[in-house]
Amino acid sequence: MVQRMRVDFAATASDYAHHRAGFPDSFFARLAAMGIGRDGQTVVDLGTGTGDVARGFAAYGGRVIGIDRARELLEQARLLDETAGVRVDYRVALAEATGLPSGCADVVTAGQCWQWFDRPAAMREATRLLRRDGRLVLAHFDWIPLAGNVVEATERIIKSYNWLWRLDGGNGMHPRWLRELAEAGYRDLESFSYDVDVPYTPEAWRGRVRASSGVAASVSPRRVQVIDRALARLLAEEFPASTLVVPHRVFAVVARRPRSVALAVARPRWQWARRWAAAVQVWIP
């Protein structure tokens, strides 16, 4: 039987809030140039976590509602909002069942979290929330492992202590979102990507790694300490610089609401593949 990793980011709320680099300002500027997140628009941010994406849109003048199931993450989000001087309406709910009224949003977003949802259900909920011609934005800001860099070495440590973690070796691109959205009836699909170097102190990088899905969100506190010590040794021996330059990639998909709600409600073909995979115990990440 194939085991799957259980992930709970509430367990790492403090490290997540203080050490995880958020989407750069350029990401929100690009979306604003596309007419997304402008002053006066209502944005619903699914899986908002510590409010990184929600805060960015609020700074651009949007009315933002942040949805997350983890109260601990939302508590951190409110503290960060106070420091940033912005206001977001946070609510404890599931991305697939927000409890918000239909047609309440100009924009629905999901940053760094779409893969954790029941995606067909989340798409149906996004369709319900969006006004006519409203847009859905799926975005990632991923670290990028390259041969010999600190990310590759870090991922090797995580894998050595958490063999269920399968998110290593990524390239920051998520093209399957495009097909899934198209098959659910979403229209006018656009995507963009670009790279950004993020500076981390060694201490901050350790905090960032603790906040990842493969560490404090999925292993015991004792194992978190073991991974952290191993990473500290790695940084001291192989990456002794006072500032680590960590490559990241911004990737975003923008899609317009389906013309017909029936299309979004229809079961996309790829969901049958996931059901078949579950039946025969094949892992689809």
Helices and strands as residue ranges (DSSP letters): G 9-12, H 13-19, H 25-33, E 42-46, H 52-59, E 63-68, H 71-84, E 89-92, E 105-111, G 114-116, H 119-129, E 130-143, H 150-161, H 176-183, E 187-200, H 202-210, H 221-238, E 244-256, H 261-265, H 269-279
